[in-house]
């Protein structure tokens, strides 16, 4: 997916500075509000609130020096994308605890959820499959920075990464409202595809038995349905991914409605890649 037409070149910064996450989000919001797409339609304060609400769900500091702050706005008719490089690094409360040096900012129209996920996937793919991060950190001007990112996003000078050990991640959800959030989180972490199974839990069967019918009568039919996400993950990112998913579902040792499993893979062939 070519997202270069949505890049706002005047908002790109090669020497971004902030003392902490709050300052970084404030500066990002100020920049976004200057875009012609949002001038007169959203204030910096309103944007800052939306970014803060998104970060409260789970940090978009995805690790390895990268953050992808992103929100959806009813005020937008098209995507707004820009990026910033912070040579000194910023404490953005990333999932791996490391400072963030590269920010990809995405503001999406409210109703374009699938397109939003594809934009995040395109960015994550470029970051994981090319020398993009290294080149961005060497850029000295916004113009050079734009050329580097645009070239990599178009797939030019592709450089494959070595094969790495993977695990099978299984997430079973009765909390349907968390499904898109978890998929979004996985895409943020360069997971390029997953299979989602829609199925019924045991409650849909035992609720029809006289012994259990009155006990389970308070449950609605949709509460019996579950979604199971199956995807392959890098083994060395297992802990970070589990931590991020539990930030969305709550502590799985205490919460009901979700289960997470990882399995070692003896053999795998093929791909779940969707984008």
C-alpha positions in Angstrom: 0.0 0.0 0.0 1.5 3.3 -1.1 0.9 5.9 1.6 3.2 8.5 0.3 0.4 10.7 -1.1 -0.8 11.2 2.5 2.6 12.4 3.9 2.5 16.0 5.1 6.0 17.1 4.2 5.8 20.5 6.0 5.3 18.6 9.3 8.4 16.4 9.1 11.1 17.1 11.6 14.7 15.8 11.6 15.7 17.3 15.0 12.7 16.6 17.2 13.1 17.3 20.9 11.0 16.7 24.0 11.7 16.0 27.6 9.1 13.3 28.1 6.0 11.6 26.6 3.6 14.4 27.5 5.8 17.0 25.8 6.2 14.8 22.8 2.4 14.3 22.4 1.9 18.1 22.9 4.4 18.9 20.1 2.9 16.2 17.8 -0.5 17.6 18.4 0.7 21.2 17.7 2.2 20.0 14.4 -0.9 18.1 13.3 -3.1 21.1 14.0 -1.1 23.1 11.5 -2.1 20.9 8.7 -4.6 22.4 6.2 -6.7 19.2 6.7 -7.3 20.2 10.4 -6.9 23.9 10.6 -10.1 25.3 12.0 -11.4 21.8 12.6 -9.4 20.5 15.6 -7.4 22.4 18.2 -4.0 21.2 19.5 -5.6 20.6 22.9 -8.3 18.4 21.4 -5.7 16.4 19.5 -3.5 16.1 22.5 -6.5 14.6 24.4 -7.2 12.1 21.7 -3.5 11.0 21.6 -3.5 10.7 25.4 -6.6 8.6 25.3 -5.1 6.3 22.8 -1.8 6.0 24.8 -3.8 5.1 27.9 -5.0 1.9 26.2 -1.4 0.7 25.5 1.7 2.6 24.5 2.4 3.1 20.8 6.1 3.0 21.7 6.4 -0.4 20.0 10.1 -0.9 20.9 13.5 -0.8 19.3 13.5 3.0 19.3 10.2 3.4 17.4 6.8 4.9 18.2 3.7 5.0 16.0 1.2 7.4 17.6 -2.1 7.1 15.8 -5.7 8.1 16.2 -8.9 8.2 14.2 -10.8 11.5 13.9 -14.3 12.4 12.6 -12.8 15.8 11.4 -10.6 14.1 8.8 -11.6 13.2 5.2 -8.3 11.6 4.4 -5.2 10.3 6.1 -2.6 12.6 7.6 0.9 11.0 8.0 4.2 12.6 9.1 7.3 11.5 10.9 9.9 12.9 13.3 13.4 11.9 14.3 14.7 12.6 17.8 18.5 12.0 17.7 18.8 12.2 21.5 15.8 10.0 22.1 12.7 10.6 24.2 11.3 8.6 27.1 8.0 7.7 25.6 7.1 4.9 28.0 7.8 2.3 25.3 6.9 -1.3 25.9 10.6 -2.3 26.0 11.6 0.7 28.2 14.0 2.1 25.6 14.0 5.7 24.4 12.2 6.5 21.2 14.2 8.0 18.3 11.7 7.6 15.4 8.1 8.7 15.4 5.6 7.8 12.7 2.4 9.8 13.3 -0.9 8.6 11.7 -4.2 10.4 11.9 -7.0 8.5 10.1 -10.6 9.3 9.2 -13.0 7.9 11.8 -14.8 5.4 9.6 -11.8 3.9 7.7 -10.8 1.2 10.2 -9.5 -1.3 7.6 -7.6 1.3 5.7 -6.1 2.5 9.0 -4.8 -1.0 9.8 -3.3 -1.2 6.3 -1.5 2.1 6.7 0.0 0.9 10.0 0.9 -2.4 8.4 2.7 -0.6 5.5 4.8 1.5 8.0 5.6 -1.6 10.2 6.6 -3.6 7.1 9.0 -0.8 6.0 10.5 -0.5 9.4 11.1 -4.2 9.8 12.2 -5.2 6.3 14.5 -2.4 5.3 17.4 -0.2 6.6 14.8 2.5 7.1 15.6 3.2 10.8 19.3 3.5 10.2 18.9 5.8 7.2 16.3 8.0 9.1 18.7 8.5 12.0 21.4 9.8 9.6 19.1 12.3 7.9 20.0 15.9 8.6 17.1 17.8 6.9 13.3 17.2 6.5 13.8 17.0 2.7 16.3 14.2 3.0 14.2 12.5 5.6 11.2 12.5 3.3 13.1 11.1 0.4 14.4 8.2 2.6 11.0 7.3 3.9 9.2 7.7 0.6 11.7 5.4 -1.1 11.4 2.7 1.6 7.7 2.9 1.7 7.5 2.2 -2.0 9.6 -0.9 -1.5 12.7 0.4 -3.3 16.1 -1.1 -2.2 14.3 -3.9 -0.4 16.5 -5.8 2.1 15.1 -8.9 3.6 15.8 -9.7 7.2 17.3 -13.1 8.3 14.8 -15.8 9.2 14.1 -15.9 12.9 12.6 -18.4 15.3 8.8 -18.0 15.6 6.1 -19.1 17.9 2.3 -19.6 17.4 0.3 -17.1 19.3 -3.3 -18.0 20.2 -5.6 -15.4 21.7 -9.2 -16.5 22.5 -11.6 -13.5 23.1 -15.1 -13.3 24.5 -14.5 -9.6 24.7 -15.4 -8.7 21.1 -14.7 -5.0 21.8 -11.0 -5.8 22.3 -10.6 -7.6 18.9 -9.7 -4.6 16.8 -7.5 -3.1 19.5 -5.4 -6.3 19.7 -5.2 -6.6 15.9 -4.0 -3.0 15.8 -1.4 -3.7 18.5 -0.1 -6.7 16.5 0.2 -4.7 13.3 2.1 -2.0 15.3 4.6 -4.8 16.2 5.2 -5.9 12.6 2.8 -8.9 12.7 1.8 -8.9 9.1 -1.1 -11.4 9.1 -3.4 -13.5 11.3 -6.3 -15.8 11.0 -9.4 -15.1 13.1 -11.8 -17.9 13.9 -15.3 -17.1 15.0 -16.7 -19.9 17.2 -19.1 -20.8 20.0 -18.1 -21.4 23.6 -19.5 -24.1 25.9 -22.1 -21.7 27.3 -24.1 -21.8 24.0 -24.6 -25.5 24.5 -25.1 -26.0 28.2 -27.5 -23.0 28.4 -30.1 -25.1 26.5 -30.0 -27.8 29.2 -32.7 -27.5 31.9 -30.1 -27.7 34.7 -28.2 -24.6 33.4 -30.8 -22.7 31.5 -32.1 -20.6 34.4 -28.6 -20.0 35.7 -27.3 -18.7 32.4 -30.4 -17.0 31.3 -28.9 -13.6 32.1 -26.3 -14.1 29.3 -27.0 -12.9 25.8 -26.3 -15.1 22.8 -23.4 -12.9 21.6 -21.7 -13.6 25.0 -21.4 -17.2 24.0 -19.4 -16.3 20.8 -15.7 -16.1 20.8 -13.0 -14.9 18.4 -9.7 -16.8 18.2 -6.7 -15.0 16.8 -3.9 -17.3 15.4 -0.7 -15.7 14.2 3.1 -16.3 14.1 5.3 -14.1 16.3 9.1 -13.7 16.6 10.1 -15.8 19.7 12.3 -13.0 21.0 9.3 -10.6 21.1 7.0 -13.0 23.0 7.3 -11.2 26.4 6.6 -7.8 24.9 3.6 -9.0 22.9 2.1 -10.8 26.0 2.6 -7.6 28.1 0.9 -5.5 25.4 -2.1 -7.8 25.0 -2.6 -7.9 28.7 -2.5 -4.1 28.8 -5.6 -4.3 26.6 -7.4 -7.3 28.2 -6.4 -6.8 31.8 -4.4 -9.3 33.9 -5.4 -12.6 32.4 -4.7 -14.4 35.8 -7.6 -12.3 37.2 -9.8 -11.3 34.3 -12.4 -13.5 32.6 -13.3 -13.4 28.9 -9.9 -13.9 27.3 -7.1 -16.5 27.2 -3.6 -16.3 25.7 -1.4 -19.2 24.6 2.0 -19.4 22.9 3.3 -22.7 21.4 6.7 -23.7 20.0 6.5 -24.7 16.4 8.1 -27.9 15.2 7.4 -27.2 11.5 5.8 -24.4 9.5 5.4 -23.7 5.8 3.5 -20.9 4.1 2.5 -17.5 5.3 -0.4 -15.6 7.0 0.7 -12.3 5.5 -2.3 -10.2 4.4 -0.8 -6.9 3.4 
